[in-house]
Amino acid sequence: MIIVRDLLKHYGRGHGSVQALKGIDIEIAEGEFVAIMGRSGSGKSTLLRIMGLLDTPTAGKLQIDGVDALKLDEKRKARFRLKKMGYVFQEHSLIAELNVLENVYLPAVGDLSRTDYIHRAEEILEIVGLKDRTTHYPSEISGGEQQRVAIARALINQPRTLLADEPTASLDEDSSRVVLDLFCRLNRELKQTIVMVTHEPEDRQYVDRVIWMKDGRIDTG
């Protein structure tokens, strides 16, 4: 599903350059729920952003669903991101002026009608347990509910892979558990591939596998 080979990422030049990634090699299979863990500054989020085509590496290869993703031009990358990848970040970034339903179907792309996408959004909101919040605005629901709306939004285009960067960092313990239980359900029932960056040790119990990072490298020790 995702194959990364000898991935390098440098910021800056000369003596002031920073090596964020130092030759990353990983493979993630379709249907896996994987956590990327490590200390702050280990390169976790940088790796996730590159896998999500939100950043460009200095060197290396990235194959997603059989496609050499780094060779796509910017227009094709944008289309690929919308169709193949879903993103959930620490900040849910919902649009305050839109209600829950509108926030979910806003990024929809494809050949379906607006009515069909609204119907799909309603189905996804039922999956994430928010079918009774469709007409509420972000300010009228809790932080945990807002993050579930963000997850629903990430699923609107039926992506093959869901990428989550510290999705529970701003949530309390109960809301975090709800979000992680939801990820497990999506993975188990919908066979959703999920790659999640987290620094919470207890999150390991939810995933199939942990990829540990240290100083820009995969930590095998």
C-alpha positions in Angstrom: 0.0 0.0 0.0 2.7 2.5 1.1 6.4 1.8 0.3 9.1 4.3 1.4 12.7 3.8 0.3 15.7 5.8 1.5 13.7 8.9 2.3 15.8 12.0 3.1 14.6 15.4 4.2 16.9 18.4 4.8 15.9 21.9 5.8 18.2 24.8 5.1 21.7 24.7 3.6 25.3 24.4 4.6 26.2 24.5 8.3 22.7 25.6 9.2 20.9 22.7 7.6 18.8 20.3 9.6 18.5 16.6 8.7 14.9 15.8 9.6 14.8 12.3 7.9 18.0 10.3 7.4 17.2 7.4 5.1 13.7 6.0 6.0 12.7 2.6 4.7 9.2 1.4 5.7 6.3 -0.5 4.2 2.6 -0.3 5.3 0.2 -2.9 4.1 -3.4 -2.3 3.0 -5.7 -2.6 6.0 -3.0 -2.0 8.7 -3.5 0.4 11.6 0.0 1.7 12.3 1.4 4.1 14.9 4.5 6.2 14.3 6.0 7.0 17.7 9.1 8.6 19.1 10.2 11.7 20.9 9.5 15.3 19.8 11.8 16.2 16.9 12.3 12.6 15.8 10.8 13.2 12.4 7.4 11.6 12.9 5.2 14.4 11.5 7.7 15.2 8.7 7.5 11.6 7.5 3.7 11.6 7.7 3.5 14.9 5.7 5.7 13.4 3.0 3.6 10.2 2.9 0.5 12.4 2.5 2.1 14.5 -0.3 1.9 17.6 1.8 5.7 18.0 1.8 8.5 17.0 -0.6 11.5 15.0 0.4 15.1 15.9 -0.4 15.6 12.5 -1.9 14.1 9.0 -1.9 11.1 7.1 -3.3 7.5 6.9 -2.2 5.0 4.5 -3.8 1.4 4.7 -2.8 -1.2 2.2 -4.1 1.2 1.3 -6.9 1.9 4.9 -8.0 5.3 6.5 -7.9 3.8 9.5 -6.0 6.8 11.8 -6.1 6.9 11.8 -9.9 3.4 13.3 -10.1 3.1 17.0 -11.1 1.4 19.4 -8.6 -2.0 19.2 -10.3 -2.0 15.4 -10.2 -0.6 15.3 -6.7 -3.5 17.5 -5.5 -6.0 15.2 -7.2 -4.3 12.1 -5.8 -4.4 13.6 -2.3 -8.1 14.3 -2.5 -9.1 10.9 -3.9 -6.6 8.6 -2.1 -5.7 10.2 1.2 -7.7 11.4 4.2 -6.1 13.7 6.8 -6.9 14.2 10.5 -4.7 16.7 12.3 -4.4 17.8 15.9 -6.4 21.0 15.1 -9.6 20.0 13.5 -9.9 23.3 11.6 -13.6 23.2 11.0 -15.2 26.2 9.2 -17.2 28.0 11.9 -19.8 29.4 9.4 -20.7 25.9 8.2 -22.7 23.3 10.1 -21.5 19.8 10.7 -23.0 18.3 7.6 -21.6 21.1 5.4 -18.1 20.8 6.9 -18.1 17.1 6.1 -19.1 17.2 2.4 -17.2 20.4 1.6 -14.1 18.7 0.2 -16.0 16.1 -1.8 -14.7 15.6 -5.3 -15.8 13.3 -8.1 -18.7 12.6 -10.4 -21.6 12.3 -7.8 -24.2 14.9 -7.4 -24.4 17.3 -4.5 -27.4 15.3 -3.2 -25.4 12.1 -3.3 -22.5 13.6 -1.4 -24.8 15.0 1.2 -26.2 11.5 1.6 -22.7 10.0 1.9 -21.9 12.6 4.5 -24.9 11.7 6.5 -23.9 8.0 6.4 -20.4 8.8 7.6 -21.7 11.0 10.4 -23.9 8.1 11.5 -20.8 5.8 11.5 -18.9 8.3 13.7 -21.8 8.7 16.1 -22.9 12.2 15.1 -26.1 11.7 13.1 -28.0 13.9 15.6 -25.4 16.8 15.1 -25.8 17.5 11.4 -27.3 20.9 11.8 -25.1 22.0 14.7 -22.2 24.4 14.2 -18.7 23.8 15.5 -19.2 26.2 18.4 -22.2 24.1 19.5 -20.4 20.8 19.9 -17.5 19.5 22.1 -13.9 19.3 21.1 -14.1 15.5 20.9 -17.2 15.8 18.6 -15.4 18.3 16.5 -12.5 15.9 16.0 -15.0 13.2 14.9 -16.4 15.7 12.4 -12.9 16.1 11.1 -12.6 12.3 10.8 -15.9 12.2 8.9 -14.6 15.0 6.6 -11.4 13.0 5.9 -13.5 10.0 4.8 -15.9 11.8 2.4 -13.9 10.8 -0.7 -13.5 7.2 0.5 -9.7 7.4 0.7 -7.6 4.2 0.7 -5.5 5.6 3.5 -6.3 7.8 6.5 -3.3 9.8 8.0 -3.7 11.2 11.5 -1.1 13.5 13.1 -1.5 13.6 16.9 -5.3 13.4 16.5 -6.0 13.2 20.3 -3.4 15.7 21.6 -5.9 18.4 22.3 -8.6 16.1 23.8 -9.3 14.9 27.3 -8.9 11.3 28.2 -12.5 10.3 27.5 -12.7 12.1 24.2 -9.3 10.5 23.2 -10.7 7.1 23.9 -13.8 7.7 21.8 -11.6 8.9 18.8 -9.2 5.9 19.1 -12.1 3.4 19.4 -13.6 5.0 16.3 -10.3 4.5 14.4 -10.3 0.8 15.5 -13.9 0.4 14.3 -13.0 2.0 10.9 -10.0 -0.3 10.6 -11.8 -3.4 11.7 -15.2 -3.0 9.9 -14.3 -0.9 6.9 -10.7 -2.2 6.4 -9.5 1.4 6.5 -5.7 1.7 6.4 -4.7 4.1 9.1 -1.3 5.7 9.8 -1.2 7.7 13.1 1.5 9.8 14.6 1.2 9.8 18.4 3.4 10.4 21.5 1.0 8.7 23.9 2.3 5.3 25.1 -1.2 4.0 25.9 -2.1 4.4 22.2 -0.1 1.3 21.4 -2.9 -0.9 22.5 -5.1 0.2 19.7 -2.8 -0.4 16.7 -1.5 -3.4 14.8 2.1 -2.2 14.7 4.3 0.6 16.0 7.1 2.2 13.9 9.5 3.8 16.3 11.6 6.8 15.2 14.7 8.4 16.7 16.7 11.3 15.4 15.3 11.0 11.9 15.7 7.3 11.6 13.7 4.2 12.2 14.7 2.9 15.6 15.1 -0.9 15.5 16.7 -1.2 18.9 
